[in-house]
Amino acid sequence: MAEEPSATAPTSGPVNVSGSGNTVMIGNNHVHQPTMSQSTYELIGRTSYLAGSMSASTSRRRRLRFGAGLDEQQVERSLLNAVAVPSRIDEIGPGEIRVLTGPLGSGKSEIAEEWLRASIRRAQNDDSAPVPLFISAKELDETVDVRVSRDIGSATVLRCGVDIVIDGLDERTDLAATKVQEASEFVARWTKSRVVLTTRNPDLRDESVQVAMSDMTDAQAAELMSAVAGRPIPPLGAQLTKSVRRPLFAVLTASHATANDGVTGTSELIDRVVEQIVESEGMELIPYLMELAIETVSTGKAVDPTRFASLEIASKIRKSPLVTGAGKTCAFSLATFEQWFAAQAILDGKVDVVPLLSSMRSFDRWKYVFSILLAAGEPTKVDLVMADIARWNPGAAAWIIKETERGGLTRHISELEESDWESAGHRIRYAQAAWLAGLGPLGQAFFSSFAGVASGLDDIALSVRIGRSKIAVSWIAPRDGETGSLPEIIKAGHDFEYRVMVMRQHALPTGVNWVWALTQSYLRDDISSSFKNLILGTATEPGIVRDELTSGSPETIGTWGSTMITPQLYPGPDISPSQEDPWGNFTARRMHERVCAIATAALQCYHELVERLVPNFTGTLGTQGLFPVEFFGDVNFTPGEDQGAFSFGPPEAGLGWTLRARASSPFDEATALSNTVNLTLNDEKRSAEMSDDRDVQYAQFQAYMAQSPEFAEFAPSFSTVSQRVSPTESTPATGLASGLLWGDLEKLNWVSGQRPLL
């Protein structure tokens, strides 16, 4: 059902349909339909199809609950609990998509299922209503078009449309961006259709089609837990009170009352629930469930357990309430438990972490497992894993921290005590060393306060003080001329007079693996405050930064005796100073040449900054993923134009621009294309194209990103920039390039606040 390109837009009003074979005319558009046998819908008829769809929906809802360990009565009671569908999902119009996003356990699948059930009921009462179709992302190895043709048929889609749910895109990270793009293209062609997709990733589409999940209120959580348990739930501890605002954790809490005793966090609750479920099946299943998790995470698909287990064990795995089977293959009913068992496999040494970090594509398959590992794993083992990731790619490690914080599995109350100062200090030093190894040149920001007194981390001691509500971390350098090295960890209260010391305080961190977020936050402060010096420091090597800092000599522009720097790198004023223009001026053509030269240099400068400051961030820098690019936009400049009452100085040009990828996919090493600059001058058509055709440009941007699904989490926002270009700015290209790099690092939480001006 892929539409061939057409130069004519679809007409409004009645649409003529004609044609035969596998090509039909819809209005003025040719639409190709794959030749295939009758669809499932056409074979069994509307009534039977809709009845079967409702039955399958009920089965999925029951299966999810059994997968969480509920018994039969608890499942039945929970099904009676009403599910409120957000208005932006409920009111989705024809020809639109919605991407339902939210963290682990927030109820995305349940809301999508309820929306689909409402669609089924409408279709049962109205023969012209769209036909519902549920697709599990784990089972979607074909295009959306092909799947709809096989299950529904293009004639039916043309006549009444189709309502599609694509559930669990975060379980198929290798296909997620592609499927969102296919869904967008599908509803654009088949305008009676609607699509709802679910994912944990909030970056797959722009906010206009995104619907973020909200936590339940305390009253809603209590109602759901009472429905599951069949009785009111007594007051919970502080750790669980916050967690149960997400439906999955409310259900787990209510269904495993005995497992809640002594639980201090959601992760421990999951541990207890798994233990209870597996005990009833036989504890010997645990290593095999780990193997199942390894296989399903690695492949993104259900697998036949006989690949790693005997026929007897494979049969037990398929019958486990944690698992859903289809023939001989099976997979975990809930992604939460799949990731939990995969994390346990890493902790038990069944999975070597190093091969998982061989590429961003491999990391992408395991990233949610790393997140659950960081949230709840045993610290001495987790520190080793996180150190490997931090040294390999600090951008990827930063993503894990961000996902863990929004995932809801960490404890919400700190358990650090004053006596933990030494063990906490050793963990902080270990994490700091790993971060610095991965950050490379960027990590020099940490040492800026110790210039001349310390050459490396080994020269700096650490002191940790843990109070009731805060932790104080102090890095201490030796006194000038002091011989010998300081101890790695010094107890707070020692005499630190006449030493260089950097101290920071922080609210007591929560979660067992707090050390990684804490050390990143401190380094983020260092990098943010030292960003300007880091950029200018690259001038020690040949390149644009050095050229802009050293090229040119002061030129006297105008009769007012003010000296302005105009680097010889770029064309300068070509109109001599006059009484009207005491600064001198540019012809429009000359200003256009100047701005084009600056843009060309800025693209080269960005490449140099990435190479010299963040060499280990490959695959996580948004702007880098667009290269090679076209610097696309328009320069607005008219000599002698009134600059306004508050304008003073040489005339400035207006510049509207965006970056457009030139290769077929991000990080395409095979491309022979290079960066180009495409700037028009005073072109109203180009300006209108940039503002009025944003939907077309965004579709192209999404199609490009879809070619590299592992980059989706790190992709830059689609945007256009409007700015002024002053002829007196001494480092214009460096300013543009450093702004792009700042944006990349800000998305990764490696810088924050206002970007320092050069």
Residue pairs with C-beta under 8 A, 6 or more apart in sequence:
1 31
1 32
1 33
1 34
1 145
1 146
1 148
1 149
1 154
1 157
1 186
1 189
1 190
2 32
2 143
2 145
3 29
3 30
3 31
3 32
3 189
4 29
4 30
4 31
4 32
6 28
6 29
6 30
8 28
8 29
9 28
10 26
10 27
10 28
10 29
10 191
11 27
11 28
15 26
15 27
16 25
16 27
17 24
17 25
17 26
17 158
18 24
18 25
19 25
21 35
22 32
22 33
22 34
22 35
23 30
23 31
23 32
23 33
24 30
24 31
24 33
24 154
24 158
25 31
26 158
31 154
31 189
33 149
33 154
34 146
34 149
36 149
36 150
38 153
39 149
39 150
39 151
39 152
39 153
39 156
40 49
40 150
40 151
40 152
41 49
41 131
41 151
41 152
41 153
41 156
42 153
42 155
42 156
44 52
46 123
46 127
46 131
47 124
49 131
50 120
50 123
50 124
50 131
50 132
53 116
53 120
53 132
53 133
53 134
54 117
54 120
56 134
57 113
57 116
57 117
57 120
57 134
58 79
60 113
60 134
61 79
61 110
61 113
62 75
62 79
63 324
63 333
64 109
64 110
64 333
64 334
65 74
65 75
65 78
65 79
65 251
66 75
66 321
66 333
67 321
67 322
67 323
67 324
67 332
67 333
67 334
67 337
68 248
68 251
68 252
68 255
68 273
68 333
68 334
69 252
69 255
69 256
69 273
69 276
69 277
69 321
69 322
70 78
70 228
70 251
70 255
71 255
73 230
74 228
74 229
74 230
74 254
74 255
77 227
77 228
77 230
78 224
78 227
78 228
78 251
80 227
81 223
81 224
81 227
81 228
83 107
83 110
83 111
83 113
83 114
85 111
85 114
85 115
85 118
86 111
86 211
86 214
88 98
88 211
89 98
89 100
89 111
89 112
89 115
89 196
89 211
90 115
90 118
92 98
92 194
92 196
93 194
94 130
94 161
94 187
94 191
94 192
94 193
94 194
95 187
95 188
95 191
95 192
95 193
95 194
96 187
96 194
96 195
96 209
97 180
97 183
97 184
97 187
97 194
97 195
97 196
97 197
97 205
97 209
98 195
98 196
98 197
98 209
98 210
98 211
99 180
99 197
99 198
99 199
99 204
99 205
99 209
99 210
99 211
100 108
100 111
100 112
100 196
100 197
100 198
100 199
100 211
100 213
101 108
101 198
101 199
101 200
101 201
101 202
101 204
101 210
101 211
101 212
101 213
102 108
102 200
102 212
102 213
103 200
103 213
103 246
103 406
103 407
103 408
104 200
104 246
104 248
104 335
104 336
104 372
104 407
104 408
104 409
105 246
105 247
105 248
105 249
105 336
105 408
106 213
106 215
106 246
106 247
106 248
107 213
107 246
107 247
107 248
108 167
108 198
108 199
108 200
108 213
109 167
109 168
109 198
110 247
111 213
112 165
112 167
112 196
112 198
113 134
113 165
113 167
115 163
115 165
115 196
116 132
116 134
116 163
116 165
116 196
119 129
119 130
119 132
119 163
120 132
122 129
122 130
123 129
123 130
123 131
123 132
127 160
128 159
128 160
129 160
130 160
130 161
130 162
130 163
130 192
130 193
130 194
131 152
131 156
131 157
131 160
131 161
131 162
131 163
132 162
132 163
132 164
132 165
133 147
133 148
133 151
133 152
133 162
133 163
133 164
133 165
134 164
134 165
134 167
135 144
135 147
135 164
135 165
135 166
135 167
136 167
136 168
137 166
137 167
137 168
137 169
137 171
137 172
137 175
137 176
137 179
138 168
138 171
138 172
138 300
138 301
138 302
138 331
139 301
139 302
140 147
140 166
140 172
140 175
140 179
141 301
142 150
143 182
144 164
144 166
144 179
144 182
144 183
144 186
144 195
145 182
145 186
148 154
148 157
148 162
148 164
148 186
152 162
156 162
157 190
157 192
157 193
158 190
160 192
161 190
161 191
161 192
161 193
161 194
162 190
162 192
162 193
163 193
163 194
163 195
163 196
164 183
164 186
164 193
164 194
164 195
164 196
165 195
165 196
165 197
165 198
166 179
166 183
166 195
166 196
166 197
166 198
167 197
167 198
168 198
168 199
168 335
169 175
169 176
169 179
169 180
169 197
169 198
169 199
169 201
169 204
170 176
170 199
170 200
170 201
170 335
170 368
171 300
171 335
171 338
172 179
172 300
173 201
173 300
173 364
173 365
173 367
173 709
173 710
173 712
174 300
174 361
174 364
174 365
174 709
174 710
175 300
175 709
176 199
176 201
176 204
176 709
176 712
177 204
177 702
177 705
177 706
177 708
177 709
177 712
178 706
178 707
178 709
179 197
180 197
180 204
180 205
180 702
180 706
181 702
181 703
181 705
181 706
183 195
183 197
184 205
184 699
184 702
185 699
186 193
186 195
187 193
187 194
187 195
197 204
200 368
200 403
201 712
201 713
202 210
202 212
203 712
203 713
203 714
203 715
204 712
205 702
206 698
206 717
206 718
215 245
215 246
216 224
216 244
216 245
216 246
216 247
216 250
217 245
218 241
218 245
221 244
221 245
221 250
222 232
222 233
224 247
224 250
224 251
224 254
225 233
225 244
225 250
225 251
225 253
225 254
226 232
226 233
226 254
227 254
228 250
228 251
228 254
228 255
229 254
229 255
229 257
233 253
233 254
233 257
236 244
236 253
236 260
237 263
237 264
238 412
238 413
239 263
239 264
239 265
239 266
239 411
239 412
239 413
240 249
240 253
240 260
240 263
240 265
240 266
240 269
242 412
243 249
243 253
243 265
243 266
243 269
243 408
243 412
244 250
244 253
246 408
248 334
248 336
249 266
249 269
249 408
252 269
252 270
252 273
253 260
253 269
255 273
256 269
256 272
256 273
256 276
258 276
259 269
259 272
259 273
259 275
259 276
260 269
260 272
263 269
263 272
264 411
264 413
264 415
265 376
265 409
265 410
265 411
265 412
266 408
266 409
267 372
267 375
267 376
267 409
267 410
267 411
268 376
270 336
270 337
270 340
270 376
270 409
271 376
274 322
274 337
274 340
274 341
277 320
277 321
277 322
278 285
278 286
278 289
278 320
278 322
281 316
281 319
281 320
281 321
282 316
284 313
285 313
285 316
285 317
285 320
287 350
288 305
288 308
288 309
288 313
288 317
289 317
289 320
289 322
289 341
290 341
290 342
290 344
290 345
290 348
290 350
291 305
291 308
291 309
291 345
291 350
292 303
292 305
292 308
292 317
292 323
292 330
292 331
292 332
292 341
293 332
293 338
293 339
293 340
293 341
293 342
293 344
293 345
294 342
294 345
294 350
294 351
295 303
295 307
295 308
296 302
296 303
296 331
296 332
296 338
297 338
297 339
297 342
297 365
297 366
297 369
298 365
300 365
301 329
301 331
302 324
302 325
302 326
302 329
302 330
302 331
303 329
303 330
303 331
304 314
304 328
304 329
304 330
305 313
305 314
305 317
305 318
305 330
306 314
306 328
309 317
317 323
317 330
318 325
318 330
321 333
322 332
322 333
322 334
322 337
323 330
323 331
323 332
323 333
324 330
324 331
324 332
324 333
331 338
332 338
332 341
335 368
336 372
339 368
339 369
339 371
339 372
340 372
342 351
342 366
342 369
343 369
343 370
343 372
343 373
343 376
343 377
345 351
346 353
346 369
346 373
346 377
346 385
347 373
347 377
347 378
347 381
347 382
353 385
353 388
353 389
354 388
355 362
356 362
356 363
356 365
356 366
357 363
357 388
357 389
357 392
357 393
357 396
360 393
360 396
360 618
360 619
360 620
360 710
360 711
361 710
363 393
363 396
363 710
364 709
364 710
364 713
367 396
367 399
367 400
367 403
367 713
368 403
370 385
370 389
370 400
371 400
371 403
371 404
371 407
372 404
372 407
372 409
373 382
373 385
374 382
374 386
374 400
374 401
374 404
374 513
374 516
375 404
375 407
375 409
375 410
375 511
375 513
376 409
376 410
376 512
377 385
377 512
377 513
378 512
379 427
379 512
379 513
379 515
382 512
382 513
383 427
383 430
383 431
383 513
383 515
386 397
386 400
386 431
386 434
386 513
386 516
387 430
387 431
387 434
389 396
389 397
389 400
390 397
390 431
390 434
390 435
390 437
390 438
390 516
391 434
391 437
391 438
391 616
392 438
392 616
393 438
393 616
393 617
393 618
393 619
393 620
394 435
394 438
394 439
394 442
394 616
394 617
394 748
394 750
395 617
395 619
395 620
395 621
395 714
395 748
395 750
396 619
396 620
397 435
397 438
397 516
397 520
398 520
398 620
398 748
398 749
398 750
399 620
399 713
399 714
399 748
401 516
401 517
401 520
401 749
402 749
404 410
404 511
404 517
405 517
410 510
410 511
410 512
410 513
411 510
411 511
411 512
412 510
413 510
414 508
414 509
414 510
414 514
415 512
416 424
416 466
416 471
416 508
416 509
416 514
417 466
418 466
418 467
420 466
421 464
421 465
421 466
421 489
421 491
421 492
422 464
422 489
422 491
424 464
424 466
424 471
424 515
425 462
425 463
425 464
425 488
425 489
426 488
426 489
427 515
428 462
428 464
428 473
428 515
428 518
428 519
429 457
429 462
429 488
429 489
430 515
431 515
431 516
431 518
431 519
432 446
432 457
432 519
432 523
433 457
435 443
435 519
435 520
435 523
436 443
436 446
436 457
437 443
438 616
439 523
439 527
439 614
439 616
440 613
440 614
440 615
440 616
441 534
441 612
441 613
441 614
441 615
442 527
442 534
442 613
442 614
442 750
443 523
444 530
444 534
444 537
445 523
445 526
445 527
445 529
445 530
445 531
445 534
446 523
446 526
447 454
447 456
448 526
448 530
448 533
449 500
449 502
450 459
450 460
450 475
450 477
450 500
450 502
453 459
453 477
453 478
453 480
453 500
454 460
454 477
454 478
454 500
458 485
459 477
459 478
459 485
459 486
460 475
460 476
460 477
460 486
461 475
461 476
461 477
461 486
461 487
461 488
461 489
461 490
462 473
462 474
462 475
462 476
462 488
462 489
462 490
463 473
463 474
463 476
463 489
463 490
463 491
463 492
463 494
463 496
464 471
464 472
464 473
464 474
464 489
464 492
465 471
465 472
465 474
465 492
466 508
467 508
468 508
469 507
469 508
470 505
470 506
470 507
470 508
471 505
471 506
471 507
471 508
471 509
471 518
472 492
472 503
472 504
472 505
472 506
473 503
473 504
473 505
473 506
473 518
473 522
474 492
474 496
474 501
474 502
474 503
474 504
475 501
475 502
475 503
476 486
476 490
476 496
476 499
476 500
476 501
477 499
477 500
477 501
478 485
478 486
478 499
479 498
479 499
480 498
504 522
504 525
506 518
506 521
509 515
509 517
509 518
511 517
520 749
520 750
523 750
524 749
524 750
524 751
524 752
525 752
527 534
527 745
527 750
527 751
528 751
528 752
528 753
529 756
531 738
531 742
531 751
531 755
531 756
532 756
532 757
532 758
534 613
535 545
535 609
535 613
535 734
535 738
535 741
535 758
536 545
536 549
536 758
538 545
538 546
538 608
538 609
538 612
538 613
539 545
539 546
539 549
539 550
540 546
541 608
541 612
543 604
543 605
543 608
543 612
544 601
544 602
544 604
544 605
544 608
544 733
544 734
544 737
545 605
545 608
545 609
545 731
545 734
547 567
547 569
547 601
548 567
548 569
548 601
548 730
548 731
548 732
548 733
548 734
549 730
549 731
551 567
551 568
551 569
552 565
552 566
552 567
552 568
552 569
553 568
554 563
554 564
554 565
555 563
555 564
555 565
555 566
555 572
556 562
556 563
557 564
557 566
557 573
557 577
557 583
557 584
557 650
558 577
558 581
558 582
558 583
558 584
558 650
559 577
559 582
560 582
560 583
562 583
564 583
564 650
564 727
564 728
565 728
565 730
566 572
566 573
566 727
566 728
567 730
569 597
569 601
569 733
570 594
570 597
570 598
570 601
570 732
571 590
571 593
571 594
571 597
572 594
572 727
573 583
573 584
573 585
573 586
573 590
573 650
573 727
574 586
574 587
574 590
575 581
575 584
575 585
575 586
575 587
575 639
576 584
577 583
577 584
580 640
581 640
581 651
583 649
583 650
583 651
584 650
585 639
585 640
585 650
585 651
586 594
586 637
586 639
586 651
586 653
586 727
587 639
588 637
588 638
588 639
588 681
588 682
589 681
591 635
591 637
591 653
592 635
592 637
592 679
592 681
594 653
594 725
594 727
595 635
595 653
595 655
595 679
595 725
596 635
596 677
596 679
598 725
598 732
598 733
598 736
599 631
599 657
599 677
599 679
599 733
599 736
600 631
600 675
600 677
601 733
602 631
602 732
602 733
602 734
602 736
602 737
602 740
603 627
603 629
603 631
603 675
603 677
603 737
604 675
604 733
605 733
605 734
605 736
605 737
605 738
606 623
606 624
606 627
606 736
606 737
606 740
606 741
607 627
608 737
609 737
609 738
609 741
610 617
610 621
610 624
610 741
613 741
614 621
614 741
614 745
617 624
617 744
617 748
618 624
618 667
619 625
619 667
619 710
619 711
619 714
620 714
620 748
621 714
621 741
621 744
621 745
622 714
622 715
622 716
622 717
622 743
622 744
622 747
623 659
623 716
623 740
623 741
623 743
623 744
624 667
624 744
625 666
625 667
625 708
625 711
625 714
625 715
625 716
626 659
626 660
626 661
626 666
626 716
627 661
627 663
627 675
628 661
628 662
628 663
628 671
628 673
628 674
628 675
628 676
629 659
629 660
629 661
629 662
629 675
629 676
630 659
630 660
630 661
630 662
630 675
630 676
630 677
630 678
631 657
631 659
631 675
631 676
631 677
631 678
631 679
632 657
632 658
632 659
632 660
632 678
632 679
632 690
633 655
633 656
633 657
633 658
633 678
633 679
633 680
633 686
633 690
633 720
634 655
634 656
634 657
634 679
634 680
634 681
634 682
634 683
634 686
634 687
634 690
635 653
635 654
635 655
635 679
635 680
635 681
635 682
635 725
636 653
636 654
636 655
636 656
636 682
636 687
637 651
637 653
637 654
637 681
637 682
638 682
639 651
641 651
643 651
643 652
649 726
649 728
650 726
650 727
650 728
651 727
652 724
652 725
652 726
652 727
653 724
653 725
654 722
654 723
654 724
654 725
655 679
655 721
655 722
655 723
655 724
655 725
656 687
656 690
656 720
656 721
656 722
657 679
657 720
657 721
658 690
658 697
658 719
658 720
658 721
660 697
660 700
660 701
661 701
661 704
662 671
662 673
662 675
662 676
663 671
663 673
664 671
664 704
664 707
665 704
665 707
665 708
666 704
666 705
666 707
666 708
666 711
666 715
667 708
667 711
680 686
690 697
690 720
691 720
694 720
697 718
698 718
701 718
705 711
705 712
705 715
714 747
714 748
716 743
716 744
716 747
725 732
726 732
729 735
731 758
734 758
735 757
735 758
738 755
738 758
739 755
742 751
742 755
745 751
746 752
